[in-house]
Amino acid sequence: VPAWVYILLAPIELVSTIIVRPLTLAVRLFANMFAGHMLILVFMLGAEYMLIEGGAALKALSVVPFALGIGITFFELLIQFLQAYVFVLLTALYIAGAISEEH
């Protein structure tokens, strides 16, 4: 690579490795956790509203969103384990790429 390209390449690689990659990992993890928590909140609040404000039919049906909220809680637990695995794997790949001999 010509020497003048290093002037452009070095800052781009530095910003990519130090700022962009960890930021994208953090945003991905936050977005997945936030979406799961919002789903649980919607189902549980819907079940609570149906139980407190609804008539006899809605009170009987409030079990359905409550059960779905419990099911989504366990599904979110699985998703969080997968996200942690992906986070660790990508972090290891980024670190390995940053300290490899071609850099």
C-alpha positions, 0 to 999 in steps of 0.5 A: 500500500502506498504511504499516502494511503496510510494517512487516510486508512489509519484514522478510519481503522482507528475510529472503526475499531475503537468507536464504531464496533463497540457502539454497534454491539451495544446498540444491538444488545440494547435494542433487543433487550428494550424490545423484549421488555416492551412486549412484556410490558404491553401484555402484562398491562393489557392483562391488568387492564382487562382484569381491573376495568373489564366486564365478566368476559374480559376478566375471564379472557385476561388470562390469555395476555397474562400467559402470553406475557409469561411465555414471552418472558421465557422467550426473551430469556432465550434471546438474551442468552443468544445475544450474549453469545453473539456479543462475546463472539463478535467482541472476540472476532473484533479483538482478534482482527485488531491484534492480528499480524496484518495490522 
